[in-house]
Amino acid sequence: MLVVAGPVLAQTNPTGTISGKATDQQGLPMPGVTVTVESPALQGVRTAITSANGDYIFPFLTPGDYTVTFTLTGFNTLKQTHRVSPGQTVTVNPSLNVSTVSETVTVTGTPTGDIGQGSQVATSFKADLMNKLPVNRTLNAAVLLAPGVEGSGPNGNISINGAMSFESLYLINGVVVNENIRGQANDLFIEDAIQETAITTAAVSAEYGRFQGGVVSALTKSGGNAVSGSARMTVDNDKWTALTPFSGDHPPVGAAPARTDKIVPTYEFTLGGPIKKD
């Protein structure tokens, strides 16, 4: 019998969490409150009941915008909207009011923008924003937009918080994709398939480890109740790149040109949707 063991890439959790404590007007904990979360990024509705201390938690939530609803007989129904980013824990502590009349109270706060900033010193960029900005659609382009990140390493490699360029951690859906030479991200994904990129530079959870600079976590698009997709063609030409004044970019007369005049197209397609709608 021949047994072969293959390598397994290290993984971490690319999802987020919503948790909190339900209280009444006097600040006392409220057990038995029904809490539901729903989102376009989530198939179906997840439900939890608060404990004797009024606590609840929803782990392993796909990043996206969530509506959290709190209901209990004799109290007003409360709805709040929050955004969950990769690796982020969102705390929602509702205060329910006694009601003698059937009533729904909707709390509307400041809407979350395309750039999310959390207490973890983490910045996240959604794909919709990246498509609007005059930057490349690569993972590195999103990372370089975050504070404390510079392309100051060898050959423009990315350095976070002044650390060496090989001292950061890159994750795609929780799987480490660092290459073995300078620790940069391997190009193992389609740019159009990335839904959100989160760059954490301080107060990082101990679950990650193996880094001294920062953690870059990208999440690819997942299916929901709506069918969606994209198609893109990108063209490139080596001759469109500007030459430097150094002699290496200017070959002697009769030698092959420094740049090749050839258009190279790249095609990208994505498609996602439900196998069965909930």
N, C-alpha and C positions, 0 to 999 in steps of 0.2 A: 504494500500500500504506500502510495506516494502522497505526502501532505505538503502543500505549498501555502505559505503565508504571504499575503500581500500587504503593502503599506497602507496605513490608515491615517488620513490627515486629521490633525487636531481640530475640534469643533467647539464653538461656544454658542450661546443662545442669541440669535439675531432678533428676537421678538421683544415686546414691551409688556408692562404690567400696569393695571389700574387697581388701586387699593385705597382704603380709607376707613372712616368710622362715622356712622350715622348717629346723630344726637337730636334731642328735642330743643325747644326754646330755652330751657333752663341749662342746657349743656349736658344733660344726663344721657347715657348710652341707650340706644333703642334696638332691642333684639327683634327678630322676626320681620325686618323690612325686606321686601323683595327688590333686588337690584338687578337690572338687565342692562346689557351693553349690546349695541348694534352698530354696524358700520358697512359701507360699501365694500370694504376690504375683507369682510367677514361673512361667510356663508351661515345663515341662520342667526339666531339670537342666543346669547349666553346669559344664564340666570344664576344668581346666588342669593342666599338668605343670610342676613347679618346674624352674628353670633350673640351670645349673652352679653358681650361687651360692646355690641354694635359694630364689630369689625367685619370686613368682607375683602375679598381679593380675587382678581381675574388675571392669572398669569398667562404667558404664552400667547399674547395678542399680536396679530400681524400689524405692523405700523400702518397708521392711517387715522382718519378723523372718526371719533366715536361719540355716540349719543348715549349718555348714562341716565337711566330712569330709576327713581326711587318711589315705591308705592307701599302704603300701609293703610288698612282700613281706619277711618277716622282722622286721617291726616291728608294734607294736600299732596298731590303728586308733583314731584320735582324732576325736571329734566335739565341736564347740563351737557355741553359739547366740549370735548377735549381732544387734543391731538396726541397720539402715541408715536414716539420715535424709537428706532432700534436701540435696545439696551436701556431704555428709560423707564423709570417707575413714576407714574402720574398719581398724585395723591388727591383724592376727591372726598372732602369731609362735609356732607350735607347736614343742614339743620332743618328739620321738618316742623311745620306749623300745624296745630290742631285746626280742623275744619269741620263745620257742621253742614256745609253745602259742598256738593261735588264740584271740585275745582282743580284745574291744572295750572301750575306755576312753572313758566319756562324762564330759566336764568340765561340771559344773553350777556356774555362778557366780551372782552376785546378779542376779535377773531385772530387765530394763529396765522401768521404770515408764511411765506414760502421758506423763510429761514427761521428755524426753531432754535432757541437757546435754553438749555436746561441748567439745573443747579450743579450738574456733574461737570460743568465747563465743557459742554459738548455742543457742537453746532451741526445742524442737519440741513441738507439741501435736497429739495424734491426735484424730480425729473422735469416737471413743468417749468420751474424757474431756470434750470440749466438750458432748456431749449430757447429761452427768451434772451439769455445773456450772450454777449459776443465772445464766447470762450469755446474751447474744444468740448466735445461731448464725452470726454474720457473720464475715467475715475480720478486721475491725477489733477485734472482741471478743477473738479469739485473740491478736492482736498486742498489745493492751493488758495482757495477762497477763504478758508478758515483762519482766524487769528492765531498767531504763533507758528504758522507753517510757512516754510521757505524752500524754494528749489535751489538750495545752496550746496548740495552734496556733489560728489564727483559726477560729471556728465549731466548736471542738473537734477540729480536725484533729490528726493524730498526729505527734508529734515523737519522734525516737530519738536518744538520747545528747546531748540539748540542741541538736541541729542545727535549722535551720529546717524547717518541716513539708514543704516541697517538695524537700528534699535527701535523701530516702530513695528506695529502689528497690523496686517491687512486681512480683512475677512470678507468673504462673499457668502451670504446666507449662513454665517457662522463657521465657515470652513476657511482655514488659514491658507492664503495663496501667495505668501512671501516666496520670492526666488532666493536661491542659496548663496548668491554672490554679494549683492548689496542690500538684500532684504526688501526690495521693492515689490510691487504687486505684479504677479504674472498676468498676462493678457489672456485670461481664460473665460471671457464672457463677451456678450454682445452689449455695446453701450446702450442701445435702445431698450434693452431688457431691464436696466437698472431703474428701480422705483424711487429709491432714496439713499443718500449717502450721509452717514453720521461720522463726525470727526471728534473724538474725545481727547482732550489734552491735559486734564487734571481731575483728581478725585475719581479715578477710574476704578470700577469694581475689581476685586481680587480674582474674580473668576477668569479674567483674561490672562494675566501674567505674561511672561516672556517678552517684555518690552520695557524700555526706559523713556522713550519719546512720547508716543501717543498711540491710540487705537483708531483705525479706520474700518468702519463696518458698513458695507453696502448690501442692500437688500434688492433682490430682483422682483419683478412684478409677479403677482399671483392672481389666480382666477377669483372672480366673484360671481354675482348673479347676472352681470352684464357681460356680453361678449365684446371684446375690444382687441385692437391690434394696430400694428404700424408697419410701414414699408419705407425704406430710405435707401437712396443711392448716393454715395460719397465718391467724388473723383479727386485724384491727387496727381501731381506731376512734379518730378524731382527738379525740373527746370524753374518751377515757381519759387523755389527756395533761394533766398538772397545769398550771395557769396560774401565771405569775409575778406578783409584786405591781406590776409596771410598767404604766403606763397603756396601752401598746400592746397588752397582752393583755386589756384591758377596754374594749371599744367603748362609745360613748355610748348612752343609751337610744334605742331605735328603730332602731339600726343592726343590721347582720347580726351574728350571734354570732361570737365569735372562733374557735370550734371547730365542726366539722360532725359531727353525730351520725349516722354512717353506718358500718356494719360492712363492711370490705373484706377479702374472703378471698384468700389466695394459695395456689396449689397447686404442689407440687413432687414430681417423680417421678424416680427413678434406676433403672437396670437394667444389669447387667453380667454377663458370663460368657464361657465359651469358645465359639468357633465350632467348634472340634474339640479334644477333650481329648487331651493328650499321653499 
